[in-house]
Amino acid sequence: MTIQEKDIADHGAVIGVRELALSAAGAAALRAAVRIGVAEVLEDDPKSPADLAKALNVNAEMLARLLRALTQHGVFNETPRGYAHTSTSRLLREGDPNSLKYYVLWVTEPWTWELWPHLEEAVRNGRGGFEEKYGTDFFSYLHAMWPESAEVFNKAQTELSRLANNAVAAALDLRGVGSLVDIAGGHGYTLTSLLAKNRDLNGILFDLPPVVADADPRLREGGEFASRARIVGGDCLQEIPVQADVYLFKNILEWADEKSVRALRNAAKAGHKDSRIFIITNMIDGSPEIKFTTGTDLLFLLNSDGRKHTAETITAVVKNADLRIVNRQPVNSYLHLVEAAI
Ligand SMILES: C[S@@+](CC[C@H](N)C(=O)[O-])C[C@H]1O[C@@H](n2cnc3c(N)ncnc32)[C@H](O)[C@@H]1O
């Protein structure tokens, strides 16, 4: 490497570190734009910051600064006639079919800013320590103390499920399966799509009682799938009171391993000898979307002593539950399906 090439490489590293250290500014700007609703009022034609500020009832100069910063990240596009949508900013609108509005809010909620400073301590001590700090587990705390955030979370899960939906439905071969219970299935978005695709399937939505209280109306009395659906509220760490042919765990065995083992054991206890267990999870190794997965891995460390899995760690969890893995395959660019037998 010549001295000049080394200077350029060093400068690239300097830029990289400066930008990475300021990542919080990007996250905060995105959150502010979503909360204010910029992408919702921007239509097909570009709009000046002054017009946008008027429509949004915010300060025009500050909005211009926010838009300028987000434009540097490719979120909006600056044109001579004002700011315009990009394919990124369209994802911040609630009505967009691929909307990530609630996902953005979820991963930038005020409690996340409270937890991030504890990362150093977690690395030193080997534990996230949420329960020690807050006196209870994350989900109980979320529902008791941050109910608005719990609502944001449920909507974010529905958004993520919607994005992965077709790939998940294609990956799960449910031919000949009579019943499936979606453990920790949120509001039931995944379950409704499995019921839509598999016309002989009966589905059970299982999640915490306050979550299933808001289950998708299509699963409830009078809904499109009511005759093939049941809704059960409960705690999968205590008991799974449902016998089914398939137990689906999508993005849930990502808390502390000991809890994941307990939930799997409870499914095995509830099932019959031929029941199968489908685990859908982000996999760190082999994932093209590695920054998304490793970033979430750190957040889960802090909020639940949880993790995103490698092939090795998910295999250990399944083995510790006295189950065996019979199949593992990618679902999309960030999810894997791991199938276990009792
Ligand atoms: C990351 S979300 C996954 C939701 C859904 N499976 C999906 O993929 O969209 C985790 C879910 O676990 C539920 N949950 C957390 N603790 C639970 C427990 N002890 N028993 C049952 N569900 C639980 C939450 O309410 C939430 O809906």
The ligand as a Tripos MOL2 file, in Angstrom:
@<TRIPOS>MOLECULE
LIG
   27    29     1     0     0
SMALL
NO_CHARGES

@<TRIPOS>ATOM
      1 C1        -41.0220  -11.0960   19.5740 C.3       1 LIG1
      2 S1        -42.7260  -11.3190   19.7930 S.3       1 LIG1
      3 C2        -43.1080  -12.5200   18.5810 C.3       1 LIG1
      4 C3        -44.5420  -12.4840   18.1890 C.3       1 LIG1
      5 C4        -44.9070  -13.4110   17.0440 C.3       1 LIG1
      6 N1        -44.5560  -14.7920   17.3170 N.3       1 LIG1
      7 C5        -44.3010  -12.9310   15.7540 C.2       1 LIG1
      8 O1        -43.3790  -13.5560   15.2550 O.co2     1 LIG1
      9 O2        -44.7560  -11.9020   15.2450 O.co2     1 LIG1
     10 C6        -42.8120  -12.1330   21.2830 C.3       1 LIG1
     11 C7        -44.2250  -12.4770   21.7750 C.3       1 LIG1
     12 O3        -44.0690  -13.2520   22.9520 O.3       1 LIG1
     13 C8        -45.1550  -12.9800   23.7980 C.3       1 LIG1
     14 N2        -44.7920  -13.4850   25.1110 N.ar      1 LIG1
     15 C9        -43.8410  -13.0030   25.9520 C.ar      1 LIG1
     16 N3        -43.7720  -13.7380   27.0640 N.ar      1 LIG1
     17 C10       -44.6890  -14.7260   26.9320 C.ar      1 LIG1
     18 C11       -45.0710  -15.8140   27.7580 C.ar      1 LIG1
     19 N4        -44.4860  -16.0230   28.9350 N.pl3     1 LIG1
     20 N5        -46.0490  -16.6540   27.3260 N.ar      1 LIG1
     21 C12       -46.6550  -16.4320   26.1280 C.ar      1 LIG1
     22 N6        -46.3130  -15.4190   25.2910 N.ar      1 LIG1
     23 C13       -45.3500  -14.5780   25.6940 C.ar      1 LIG1
     24 C14       -45.2790  -11.4790   23.6810 C.3       1 LIG1
     25 O4        -46.5290  -11.0250   24.1630 O.3       1 LIG1
     26 C15       -45.0810  -11.3000   22.1780 C.3       1 LIG1
     27 O5        -46.3000  -11.3600   21.4920 O.3       1 LIG1
@<TRIPOS>BOND
     1     1     2 1
     2     2     3 1
     3     2    10 1
     4     3     4 1
     5     4     5 1
     6     5     6 1
     7     5     7 1
     8     7     8 2
     9     7     9 1
    10    10    11 1
    11    11    12 1
    12    11    26 1
    13    12    13 1
    14    13    14 1
    15    13    24 1
    16    14    15 ar
    17    14    23 ar
    18    15    16 ar
    19    16    17 ar
    20    17    18 ar
    21    17    23 ar
    22    18    19 1
    23    18    20 ar
    24    20    21 ar
    25    21    22 ar
    26    22    23 ar
    27    24    25 1
    28    24    26 1
    29    26    27 1
@<TRIPOS>SUBSTRUCTURE
     1 LIG1         1 GROUP 0 **** ****
